[in-house]
Amino acid sequence: MINDKALIEGDANQSSDRHFVTSLARGLEILRAFRPGEGPIGNNELAKRTGLPRSTISRLTSTLLQLGYLTYRQSIGKYEPSPAVLSLGYTYLANNKLRLLSRPLMHDLAKQMGLGVAMGTRDRLNMLYVETVRGGEESTLRLETGSYLPMGITAIGRAFLCKLPEGERDFFLDHIKKRFADDWPLLKKGFEAAQKDFEEFGYCLSLGDWQSNFYAVGAAARDNSTGDIVGYNCGGSSYLLTEELLREQAGPRLVGLARSVEVMCGTA
């Protein structure tokens, strides 16, 4: 289990581990600061997002540019990730056994239900989509691979948390509580309801908790040979979906998908 506060909260300046290379961590924080659909950003904005000094940002962006991980748009004086960054992510996707096993099952479920289906894994206190399949054009949420969702209020995040061993789950819930202190009473109430559903039915619900117009059900699978856990969700527009449909149709089928993946891993 990752138990370093720096890796959970994104603090690249502090770590008690003598093997922790701060300069490397800071460089990776630069790459993480770019956001989908945003376009190039400059050193001032990078400094603001990472909390690093402007002089440090300048050295890091220069190094990443020379290594080929950033592209510099001279006409506007800003940077954006280069295709080399994509190659790093693709290596992960191509080697991820859980994703490869899940893909055909996800396509089948999306076709059966006419709803979007996604698979994600944890990144700090978020869930990161590593595979997505669209359902009906009117019902599905248009999020692609690489999208982030908050762990504490989404069906996929709640299912992931419920699948964790109790000690790890409590660790992440404690960090969620600290990060979102003002919202914690509502977050806690939603998670406790989701945990009850997970224990009884194997799935969790999020009915407008994350986005008011989006209903989803979540499940999770574990590869016990590696300890890897992934979450799944199936959902769409709240204008077209009901809680009854999610509970009686989408939820059981999504749980079946997760169990099938565990069987194929040979660890169910």
C-alpha positions as CSV (number, residue, x, y, z in Angstrom):
1,M,0.0,0.0,0.0
2,I,1.2,3.5,-0.8
3,N,1.4,5.2,2.6
4,D,3.5,8.3,1.8
5,K,1.7,11.5,2.4
6,A,3.6,13.1,-0.4
7,L,2.3,10.6,-2.9
8,I,-1.3,11.0,-1.8
9,E,-1.4,14.8,-1.4
10,G,1.0,15.7,-4.2
11,D,3.7,17.2,-2.1
12,A,6.9,16.9,-4.1
13,N,9.0,18.8,-1.6
14,Q,8.8,16.5,1.4
15,S,9.6,12.9,2.1
16,S,11.2,11.0,4.9
17,D,12.4,8.3,2.5
18,R,16.1,8.7,1.8
19,H,15.6,7.1,-1.6
20,F,13.1,9.8,-2.6
21,V,14.5,12.0,-5.4
22,T,12.9,15.4,-5.0
23,S,14.1,16.7,-8.4
24,L,12.5,13.8,-10.2
25,A,9.3,14.2,-8.2
26,R,9.1,17.9,-9.1
27,G,9.6,17.1,-12.8
28,L,6.7,14.6,-12.7
29,E,4.6,17.2,-11.0
30,I,5.1,19.5,-13.9
31,L,3.7,16.9,-16.3
32,R,0.8,16.2,-14.0
33,A,-0.1,19.9,-14.0
34,F,-1.4,19.9,-17.6
35,R,-5.1,19.3,-17.9
36,P,-7.2,17.7,-20.7
37,G,-8.7,20.1,-23.3
38,E,-6.9,23.1,-21.8
39,G,-4.0,23.7,-24.3
40,P,-0.6,25.1,-23.6
41,I,0.2,26.8,-20.2
42,G,3.1,28.9,-19.1
43,N,5.7,28.8,-16.3
44,N,3.7,31.2,-14.1
45,E,0.6,28.9,-14.2
46,L,2.8,25.9,-13.6
47,A,4.4,27.5,-10.6
48,K,0.9,28.3,-9.2
49,R,-0.4,24.7,-9.7
50,T,2.7,23.0,-8.3
51,G,3.6,25.4,-5.6
52,L,7.2,25.4,-6.8
53,P,9.3,28.6,-7.3
54,R,9.3,30.2,-10.7
55,S,13.1,29.7,-11.1
56,T,12.7,25.9,-10.4
57,I,9.8,25.7,-12.9
58,S,12.0,27.3,-15.6
59,R,14.8,24.8,-15.0
60,L,12.4,21.8,-15.0
61,T,10.5,22.9,-18.2
62,S,13.8,23.4,-19.9
63,T,14.9,19.9,-19.0
64,L,11.7,18.3,-20.0
65,L,11.8,20.2,-23.3
66,Q,15.3,18.9,-24.0
67,L,14.2,15.3,-23.1
68,G,11.3,15.6,-25.5
69,Y,8.5,15.4,-23.0
70,L,7.3,19.0,-23.5
71,T,6.7,21.1,-26.6
72,Y,7.3,24.8,-26.5
73,R,4.9,27.1,-28.4
74,Q,7.1,30.1,-29.0
75,S,4.4,32.3,-30.4
76,I,2.6,32.3,-27.1
77,G,5.5,31.4,-24.8
78,K,3.8,28.3,-23.3
79,Y,4.3,24.6,-23.0
80,E,2.3,21.5,-23.6
81,P,3.0,17.7,-23.3
82,S,4.6,16.1,-26.3
83,P,3.7,12.7,-27.9
84,A,6.5,11.1,-25.8
85,V,4.3,11.4,-22.7
86,L,1.6,9.4,-24.5
87,S,4.0,6.6,-25.1
88,L,4.6,6.2,-21.3
89,G,0.8,5.9,-20.7
90,Y,0.3,3.5,-23.6
91,T,2.9,1.1,-22.2
92,Y,0.8,0.9,-19.0
93,L,-2.4,0.4,-20.9
94,A,-0.9,-2.3,-23.2
95,N,0.5,-4.3,-20.2
96,N,-2.5,-4.0,-17.9
97,K,-4.0,-7.5,-17.7
98,L,-7.2,-6.4,-15.9
99,R,-7.8,-3.9,-18.7
100,L,-7.2,-6.4,-21.5
101,L,-9.5,-8.9,-19.9
102,S,-12.2,-6.3,-19.2
103,R,-12.4,-4.6,-22.6
104,P,-14.6,-7.2,-24.5
105,L,-16.9,-7.6,-21.5
106,M,-17.3,-3.9,-21.2
107,H,-18.3,-3.6,-24.9
108,D,-20.8,-6.3,-24.4
109,L,-22.4,-4.6,-21.4
110,A,-22.5,-1.2,-23.1
111,K,-24.3,-2.8,-26.0
112,Q,-26.7,-4.6,-23.8
113,M,-27.6,-1.7,-21.7
114,G,-27.1,1.2,-24.1
115,L,-25.1,2.9,-21.3
116,G,-21.5,4.1,-20.9
117,V,-19.1,1.7,-19.2
118,A,-15.8,2.7,-17.8
119,M,-12.9,1.1,-15.9
120,G,-10.5,3.1,-13.7
121,T,-7.8,2.8,-11.1
122,R,-6.7,5.0,-8.3
123,D,-4.5,8.0,-8.8
124,R,-4.0,9.8,-5.4
125,L,-7.5,10.6,-4.3
126,N,-9.1,10.3,-7.7
127,M,-10.1,7.5,-10.1
128,L,-8.4,7.6,-13.5
129,Y,-10.2,6.1,-16.4
130,V,-8.0,3.6,-18.2
131,E,-10.8,2.3,-20.5
132,T,-14.1,3.7,-21.6
133,V,-16.9,2.4,-23.9
134,R,-19.8,4.7,-24.9
135,G,-23.4,3.6,-24.8
136,G,-26.3,5.3,-26.5
137,E,-25.5,8.8,-27.6
138,E,-28.3,10.4,-25.6
139,S,-27.6,8.6,-22.3
140,T,-23.9,8.3,-21.9
141,L,-21.5,10.7,-20.2
142,R,-18.8,11.7,-22.6
143,L,-15.6,11.1,-20.6
144,E,-12.6,9.5,-22.3
145,T,-9.6,7.5,-21.2
146,G,-7.4,9.7,-19.0
147,S,-10.3,11.5,-17.3
148,Y,-10.3,12.0,-13.6
149,L,-13.2,11.5,-11.2
150,P,-13.2,12.1,-7.4
151,M,-12.9,8.9,-5.4
152,G,-15.3,9.8,-2.6
153,I,-18.5,10.7,-4.4
154,T,-18.5,8.5,-7.6
155,A,-19.8,5.0,-8.0
156,I,-16.5,3.8,-9.4
157,G,-14.5,5.4,-6.5
158,R,-16.8,4.1,-3.8
159,A,-16.6,0.6,-5.3
160,F,-12.8,0.8,-5.4
161,L,-12.7,1.8,-1.8
162,C,-15.1,-0.9,-0.7
163,K,-12.9,-3.5,-2.4
164,L,-9.8,-2.5,-0.5
165,P,-8.7,-4.3,2.7
166,E,-10.1,-2.4,5.7
167,G,-6.8,-0.8,6.8
168,E,-6.1,0.6,3.3
169,R,-9.7,1.8,3.0
170,D,-9.5,3.6,6.3
171,F,-6.2,5.2,5.2
172,F,-7.7,6.7,2.1
173,L,-10.9,7.8,3.8
174,D,-8.9,9.6,6.4
175,H,-7.1,11.5,3.6
176,I,-10.4,12.3,1.9
177,K,-11.7,13.6,5.2
178,K,-8.7,15.9,5.6
179,R,-8.8,17.1,2.0
180,F,-12.5,17.8,2.0
181,A,-13.2,18.6,5.6
182,D,-16.1,20.9,4.9
183,D,-17.9,18.3,2.8
184,W,-17.0,15.3,5.0
185,P,-20.3,14.7,6.7
186,L,-22.1,14.4,3.4
187,L,-19.3,12.3,1.9
188,K,-19.3,10.0,4.9
189,K,-23.0,9.5,4.7
190,G,-22.9,8.7,1.0
191,F,-20.0,6.3,1.4
192,E,-21.7,4.4,4.3
193,A,-24.8,3.9,2.2
194,A,-22.6,2.7,-0.7
195,Q,-20.7,0.3,1.5
196,K,-23.9,-1.2,2.7
197,D,-25.0,-1.8,-0.9
198,F,-21.6,-3.2,-1.7
199,E,-21.7,-5.7,1.1
200,E,-25.2,-6.8,0.2
201,F,-25.2,-6.6,-3.6
202,G,-21.6,-6.2,-4.7
203,Y,-22.2,-2.7,-6.2
204,C,-22.3,0.9,-5.2
205,L,-24.5,3.8,-6.5
206,S,-24.0,7.4,-7.1
207,L,-27.2,9.2,-7.9
208,G,-26.3,12.7,-8.8
209,D,-23.7,12.9,-6.1
210,W,-20.9,13.9,-8.4
211,Q,-22.8,15.5,-11.2
212,S,-26.5,16.2,-10.7
213,N,-27.4,14.9,-14.2
214,F,-25.4,11.7,-14.0
215,Y,-26.5,8.4,-12.4
216,A,-24.1,5.4,-12.1
217,V,-23.5,2.1,-10.5
218,G,-20.0,0.8,-9.6
219,A,-18.3,-2.5,-9.0
220,A,-14.7,-3.6,-8.6
221,A,-12.4,-6.5,-9.3
222,R,-9.1,-7.6,-7.8
223,D,-6.3,-9.6,-9.3
224,N,-5.0,-11.4,-6.2
225,S,-1.8,-12.5,-7.9
226,T,-0.7,-8.8,-8.0
227,G,-3.0,-7.1,-5.6
228,D,-4.2,-4.7,-8.3
229,I,-7.7,-3.4,-7.9
230,V,-9.8,-1.7,-10.6
231,G,-13.2,-0.1,-10.4
232,Y,-16.0,-0.1,-13.0
233,N,-19.0,2.1,-13.6
234,C,-22.0,1.9,-15.8
235,G,-24.3,4.9,-16.1
236,G,-25.7,7.8,-18.0
237,S,-28.0,10.8,-18.0
238,S,-30.3,11.0,-14.9
239,Y,-33.1,12.2,-17.3
240,L,-33.2,8.7,-18.8
241,L,-32.1,6.5,-16.0
242,T,-33.7,5.4,-12.8
243,E,-32.4,3.9,-9.6
244,E,-34.5,0.9,-10.2
245,L,-32.9,0.2,-13.6
246,L,-29.4,0.5,-12.0
247,R,-30.2,-1.8,-9.2
248,E,-32.1,-4.4,-11.1
249,Q,-30.3,-4.5,-14.4
250,A,-27.1,-2.6,-14.7
251,G,-25.8,-3.3,-11.2
252,P,-26.0,-7.1,-11.3
253,R,-24.5,-7.2,-14.8
254,L,-21.6,-5.0,-13.8
255,V,-21.0,-7.2,-10.8
256,G,-21.0,-10.2,-13.1
257,L,-18.5,-8.5,-15.3
258,A,-16.2,-7.9,-12.3
259,R,-16.5,-11.5,-11.2
260,S,-15.8,-12.8,-14.7
261,V,-12.6,-10.8,-14.8
262,E,-11.5,-12.2,-11.4
263,V,-12.2,-15.7,-12.7
264,M,-10.1,-15.1,-15.8
265,C,-7.3,-13.8,-13.6
266,G,-7.5,-17.2,-11.8
267,T,-7.9,-15.6,-8.5
268,A,-11.7,-15.5,-7.8
